[in-house]
Amino acid sequence: MSTLLKIDDMSVRFQTPRGNLKAVNNVSIELLAGESLGVVGESGSGKTVLSRATMGLLPGTATRTGTITYEGQDITNLPKDEVRELWGTGMAMIFQDPMTALNPVRRIGSQLTESLTVRLGMNKKDAKEKAIELLKRVRIPDPEAMLRKFPYQLSGGMRQRIMIAIAVSCEPKLLFADEPTTALDVTVQAQVLELLTELRKEENMAMILVTHDLGVVAGHTDKIAVMYAGDVVEYAPTRQLFSHMKMPYTEALLKSIPRLETPTGSRLPVIEGRLPDPTKDEPGCPFANRCPYVTDKCRAEKPPLTDGGNNHFYRCWFPIGGVK
Amino acid sequence: MSETSTLSSANTDLPIKVKRKRKRPVGFYLAGSWLFLIVFLAVFGWILPAPSWDKSFYDSLGVHPFHHSHILGTTLDGYDMFAGLVNGARLSVFVSLISVTVGGAIGTFIGVTSAYFRGKIDMIVTMAFNVMLSIPNLVLSLSLLSVLAYSDENHPATIGRRVGVLILSLTIVIIPILGRIARGATLQWSSREFVLASKSMGTKNFTIIRKHILPNVAPAILAIGFLAIGSVIIVEGSLAILGIGVPGGASWGSMLANGRGNIAYSPWEVYLPAGAIALTVISCNWFGDFVRTSLDKRESKI
């Protein structure tokens, strides 16, 4: 399989009144065609910025460095018009909150056919047929009636299906799913994830699934990048990551998923402390203050991204299971 | 047992089709019909069997309302009040509609584009709007009218020119008012995720503005637009009273201006046009309010 997307040494900085905010630091990621990558981390770890920066959807206050190669073409410094050509047909995005990602005053039909007519140049009749077909594919009952509805008439799960239908309408090769299930309840989450995986396999579409829930990515990704404070701290194939976890942070993330077996009334497991201030440049491992295994070396020096073999990379001085 | 059966029958009788009809307040119908009447008179007033508005009836000077020959009376100079009001409606509606439509369109375009793209242009536009808003409406219209439509015995300005400059000056007054509303609403809507979502599908900026921003900004513009029609009518009246509006009793304000000296002898000369102005302004405000609330419903349901 060929390489679809290659992110090399990408950093993103935001100009804020409080100073230079480091949102993403020197991230390198490679994605094959049809492959699925999970980006995991807590709020503020830079996962959303990573996906938006890759697409080029950042606001004007952001600066991006590094190179992004899409289908062998360097798209880092492409003019806006040419990048826009890629959006929708090459890369598309599903947003976190389906409640706000649909225009409240327009019917589903017109929003769904918008990119079909604007981007693919279809006429109204063809676009409508295609829209019905798309709605069938995302399992919406009675698609023709759906075209005439307004977003407020739909449930959250329905709206997220509509969003997915819009995102895949121009048959992108790469789909960014930015926390697609966070705003949905658990039963609908599973359905939406199943749907995404199915669509991905049918179309041989690559996907970057951004989430804070390790459980979500487990069954739906080929590899996982764990992010913390703008760094990729662990990067490995999914099986490898779950069987040979190296990072204390990943372990803490997994532990903080509430379990049914734990007795009622016991405290929920949490990761104590907070993310470091992204505008400050502090020495040492950014996770040092919250890490249960912290040593003096961790506070003094930031660990580099280390190759642990089997395509497993981690950023820790004292990985779980020891250094090979 | 009987209880359960009634319960189940009650369940099946539950209205599947919920009544959607919203009850509108009486004010909506009153305001709507008054505005309809004014617009109707403005457009079709010339068909009515009324005496001509600019002809003086020397045989019936200062006749009080409900007289058998003049239904709303005449002025002390013998002009028919009803014909004057109908003719005034035409000019007031014409002036206010044109200036609010043109000014609103220009203001909305400037406000929406500058707020959507932000940057330096937005700063300049905001500054320009603030400067324009800091000049009192009356002073601005006054200076424009006295410069562009200057009139004395030797150089009389035609009514057409006066009306043209009046519309121009009112348009200039309207641009920053509606422009600021449009800018504020656009700032709020363009940061919403559906704009980013549409952008991420490769939609061009002006398509996004047309299809996503404008439909959401429209209710606010419409509501304020109706308010603006009301205030434009008032400004037109004030200018007429100051003696630089449309001359010769051709508009409501002008009738008011002509009649204000005769208030002791024929008070209806002042009360009738003043009442027409007041009713129209109140109706515009009410109607604008109803338009806004009924268009806001879709958003509030989310």
HADDOCK unambig.tbl for C-alpha pairs under 7 A between the chains (distance, minus, plus):
assign (segid A and resid 84 and name CA) (segid B and resid 202 and name CA) 4.92 0.50 0.50
assign (segid A and resid 85 and name CA) (segid B and resid 202 and name CA) 6.30 0.50 0.50
assign (segid A and resid 87 and name CA) (segid B and resid 200 and name CA) 5.64 0.50 0.50
assign (segid A and resid 87 and name CA) (segid B and resid 201 and name CA) 5.15 0.50 0.50
assign (segid A and resid 87 and name CA) (segid B and resid 202 and name CA) 4.66 0.50 0.50
assign (segid A and resid 88 and name CA) (segid B and resid 200 and name CA) 6.38 0.50 0.50
assign (segid A and resid 88 and name CA) (segid B and resid 201 and name CA) 3.89 0.50 0.50
assign (segid A and resid 88 and name CA) (segid B and resid 202 and name CA) 5.49 0.50 0.50
assign (segid A and resid 92 and name CA) (segid B and resid 200 and name CA) 6.19 0.50 0.50
assign (segid A and resid 92 and name CA) (segid B and resid 201 and name CA) 6.12 0.50 0.50
assign (segid A and resid 93 and name CA) (segid B and resid 200 and name CA) 6.48 0.50 0.50
assign (segid A and resid 100 and name CA) (segid B and resid 192 and name CA) 6.64 0.50 0.50
assign (segid A and resid 100 and name CA) (segid B and resid 193 and name CA) 5.66 0.50 0.50
assign (segid A and resid 100 and name CA) (segid B and resid 194 and name CA) 6.23 0.50 0.50
assign (segid A and resid 101 and name CA) (segid B and resid 193 and name CA) 4.66 0.50 0.50
assign (segid A and resid 101 and name CA) (segid B and resid 194 and name CA) 3.89 0.50 0.50
assign (segid A and resid 101 and name CA) (segid B and resid 197 and name CA) 6.34 0.50 0.50
assign (segid A and resid 102 and name CA) (segid B and resid 194 and name CA) 4.98 0.50 0.50
assign (segid A and resid 103 and name CA) (segid B and resid 194 and name CA) 5.70 0.50 0.50
assign (segid A and resid 103 and name CA) (segid B and resid 212 and name CA) 6.71 0.50 0.50
assign (segid A and resid 104 and name CA) (segid B and resid 298 and name CA) 6.88 0.50 0.50
assign (segid A and resid 104 and name CA) (segid B and resid 299 and name CA) 6.10 0.50 0.50
assign (segid A and resid 105 and name CA) (segid B and resid 215 and name CA) 6.85 0.50 0.50
assign (segid A and resid 105 and name CA) (segid B and resid 216 and name CA) 6.71 0.50 0.50
assign (segid A and resid 105 and name CA) (segid B and resid 298 and name CA) 6.73 0.50 0.50
assign (segid A and resid 115 and name CA) (segid B and resid 201 and name CA) 6.55 0.50 0.50
assign (segid A and resid 115 and name CA) (segid B and resid 203 and name CA) 6.95 0.50 0.50
assign (segid A and resid 118 and name CA) (segid B and resid 203 and name CA) 6.95 0.50 0.50
assign (segid A and resid 152 and name CA) (segid B and resid 301 and name CA) 6.43 0.50 0.50
assign (segid A and resid 152 and name CA) (segid B and resid 302 and name CA) 5.23 0.50 0.50
